[in-house]
Amino acid sequence: MKAVVFHGIGDIRLDKVHDPKLKDPTDAIVRLTANAICGTDLHMIRGTFPGMEPGTILGHESARTSATSTSATASSSPPPSPAARARNCRAGYSSQCDEANPNGKDAGTAFFGGPKPSGPFQGLQAEYARVPFAHADLVELPPEVSDDQAILISDIFPSAYFGANIANIQPGETVAVFGCGPVGQFAIASAHLLGAGRILAIDTVASRLAMARAQGAEVIDFNEEDPVEATRRLTNKIGVDRAIDAVGVDAVAPHQGPAAKVAKLEAKQHEQEVQEVAPKTNPDGVNWIPGDAPSQVLSWAVQGLAKAGTLSIIGVYPETARFFPIGIAMNKNLTLRMGNCPHRKYLPKLVGMVRSGLIDPLKILTQREPLTDVIAAYKAFDTRQPGWIKVELQPAS
Ligand SMILES: NC(=O)c1ccc[n+]([C@@H]2O[C@H](COP(=O)([O-])OP(=O)(O)OC[C@H]3O[C@@H](n4cnc5c(N)ncnc54)[C@H](O)[C@@H]3O)[C@@H](O)[C@H]2O)c1
């Protein structure tokens, strides 16, 4: 089959690889009808989410049809699911499942197509995939939900909804969403669903800011305005009630406008942060360049929050990241919540929302590309080309 394979930092290829095989009784092999590129994949290729093994198939967002299962998975009494046995799953944290992670209890979130220390499974940017714990993991889609909608519900919508949920947004509150990539767009949509009164959206890419504005957010271009000053000005110097970091480790510093002056003073510290999180990088022209200010969003969010506000961090940081403005956060009585989304907890609810027409996730999907054009698609998404917000890959075309 064809699959997108990680060969090294800055080096991904569309390869012919062996079809996946069943290993455990609770596995299924599924044919993937649609998959997508995520900002998390970019961190891995840029080297800012290190530990990737060459040969790993990338990708963790997909819609699937026609599972060919072993007789065990098809049997009416499958073995107890991890959800039934494991403490973290019972608490709703399926993304911290102790049983499912091949690296054991000390590892964090097991990723499809993730770095070795995370406890990865082969990824989903392929024609077929092995899905472990299929009886607990796969979610049946009603006919009203299309494959295009399903890929958006497979990761980024639940991740953003999780981010808005743990931010503890109360009706009428003001929420700042940092990053207007696909996850940030769904964070805006989710904040609306949870009753936010105002949403301030921060980024610098014009087409992404335009989409945020079309969703009803007030937008701040960090190369034109200082986001901390702007949030204070727009909230009568109080600050925002809740902030969501939908950027992560590849945050960039402003290079013009009033915020650039402050960023210049912090350039040395940012440089050191990049060294720590990405000791090895491999840029190729304009592609695969790590962000130059990993802590930028954390710093802006903590400064822009009202006292006793909440910061929800869903942007991904590697375990090697050690920078956080703890002093300001502590002295403002902030609440910090964060993590990898426990998708299984949110999927049925979001499938229901899409099925009923409460929200149509397709408004965020901007590109549909054949899997055969995947490298060009990755490069355009990596450089945030105008209009390239969410990219679907179609294995069959
Ligand atoms: N926690 C989870 O479960 C989960 C799930 C999916 C994705 N993610 C993470 O969410 C983040 C966003 O994903 P995406 O697909 O939208 O990525 P993306 O790279 O497409 O979007 C990131 C956006 O942040 C903007 N940005 C960069 N520096 C900024 C700054 N200083 N201030 C404000 N905006 C800035 C960029 O211009 C870009 O538009 C990534 O870190 C990804 O790994 C987390």
The ligand as an SDF file (V2000), in Angstrom:
LIG
                    3D

 44 48  0  0  0  0  0  0  0  0999 V2000
   -3.7190   18.6240   22.5500 N   0  0  0  0  0  0  0  0  0  0  0  0
   -4.1460   17.8960   21.5360 C   0  0  0  0  0  0  0  0  0  0  0  0
   -4.7380   16.8300   21.7130 O   0  0  0  0  0  0  0  0  0  0  0  0
   -3.8980   18.3760   20.1370 C   0  0  0  0  0  0  0  0  0  0  0  0
   -4.5570   17.7840   19.0510 C   0  0  0  0  0  0  0  0  0  0  0  0
   -4.3120   18.2990   17.7720 C   0  0  0  0  0  0  0  0  0  0  0  0
   -3.4070   19.3210   17.5790 C   0  0  0  0  0  0  0  0  0  0  0  0
   -2.7690   19.8350   18.6660 N   0  0  0  0  0  0  0  0  0  0  0  0
   -1.8110   20.9310   18.5440 C   0  0  0  0  0  0  0  0  0  0  0  0
   -2.5060   22.1440   18.3160 O   0  0  0  0  0  0  0  0  0  0  0  0
   -1.5880   23.0950   17.7460 C   0  0  0  0  0  0  0  0  0  0  0  0
   -2.2240   23.7560   16.5490 C   0  0  0  0  0  0  0  0  0  0  0  0
   -2.4560   22.7990   15.5210 O   0  0  0  0  0  0  0  0  0  0  0  0
   -2.8300   23.3000   14.0460 P   0  0  0  0  0  0  0  0  0  0  0  0
   -3.0860   22.0940   13.2280 O   0  0  0  0  0  0  0  0  0  0  0  0
   -3.8580   24.3630   14.1210 O   0  0  0  0  0  0  0  0  0  0  0  0
   -1.3970   23.9200   13.6440 O   0  0  0  0  0  0  0  0  0  0  0  0
   -0.9330   25.0590   12.6230 P   0  0  0  0  0  0  0  0  0  0  0  0
    0.5450   24.9990   12.6180 O   0  0  0  0  0  0  0  0  0  0  0  0
   -1.6680   24.9320   11.3250 O   0  0  0  0  0  0  0  0  0  0  0  0
   -1.4290   26.4080   13.3140 O   0  0  0  0  0  0  0  0  0  0  0  0
   -0.6940   27.1140   14.2510 C   0  0  0  0  0  0  0  0  0  0  0  0
   -1.0520   28.5940   14.0760 C   0  0  0  0  0  0  0  0  0  0  0  0
   -0.3990   29.3320   15.1240 O   0  0  0  0  0  0  0  0  0  0  0  0
    0.0170   30.5720   14.5700 C   0  0  0  0  0  0  0  0  0  0  0  0
    1.0490   31.1590   15.4330 N   0  0  0  0  0  0  0  0  0  0  0  0
    2.4050   30.9660   15.4210 C   0  0  0  0  0  0  0  0  0  0  0  0
    2.9910   31.6990   16.3780 N   0  0  0  0  0  0  0  0  0  0  0  0
    1.9900   32.3780   17.0020 C   0  0  0  0  0  0  0  0  0  0  0  0
    1.9690   33.3140   18.0540 C   0  0  0  0  0  0  0  0  0  0  0  0
    3.0970   33.7330   18.6410 N   0  0  0  0  0  0  0  0  0  0  0  0
    0.7630   33.8150   18.4530 N   0  0  0  0  0  0  0  0  0  0  0  0
   -0.3940   33.4310   17.8590 C   0  0  0  0  0  0  0  0  0  0  0  0
   -0.4290   32.5560   16.8160 N   0  0  0  0  0  0  0  0  0  0  0  0
    0.7490   32.0310   16.4120 C   0  0  0  0  0  0  0  0  0  0  0  0
    0.4800   30.2090   13.1610 C   0  0  0  0  0  0  0  0  0  0  0  0
    0.5500   31.3330   12.3200 O   0  0  0  0  0  0  0  0  0  0  0  0
   -0.5710   29.1810   12.7580 C   0  0  0  0  0  0  0  0  0  0  0  0
   -1.6510   29.7900   12.0740 O   0  0  0  0  0  0  0  0  0  0  0  0
   -0.3260   22.2860   17.4200 C   0  0  0  0  0  0  0  0  0  0  0  0
    0.6020   22.4400   18.4650 O   0  0  0  0  0  0  0  0  0  0  0  0
   -0.8190   20.8560   17.4060 C   0  0  0  0  0  0  0  0  0  0  0  0
    0.2330   19.9510   17.6680 O   0  0  0  0  0  0  0  0  0  0  0  0
   -3.0020   19.3880   19.9280 C   0  0  0  0  0  0  0  0  0  0  0  0
  1  2  1  0
  2  3  2  0
  2  4  1  0
  4  5  1  0
  4 44  2  0
  5  6  2  0
  6  7  1  0
  7  8  2  0
  8  9  1  0
  8 44  1  0
  9 10  1  0
  9 42  1  0
 10 11  1  0
 11 12  1  0
 11 40  1  0
 12 13  1  0
 13 14  1  0
 14 15  2  0
 14 16  1  0
 14 17  1  0
 17 18  1  0
 18 19  2  0
 18 20  1  0
 18 21  1  0
 21 22  1  0
 22 23  1  0
 23 24  1  0
 23 38  1  0
 24 25  1  0
 25 26  1  0
 25 36  1  0
 26 27  1  0
 26 35  1  0
 27 28  2  0
 28 29  1  0
 29 30  1  0
 29 35  2  0
 30 31  1  0
 30 32  2  0
 32 33  1  0
 33 34  2  0
 34 35  1  0
 36 37  1  0
 36 38  1  0
 38 39  1  0
 40 41  1  0
 40 42  1  0
 42 43  1  0
M  CHG  2   8   1  16  -1
M  END
$$$$
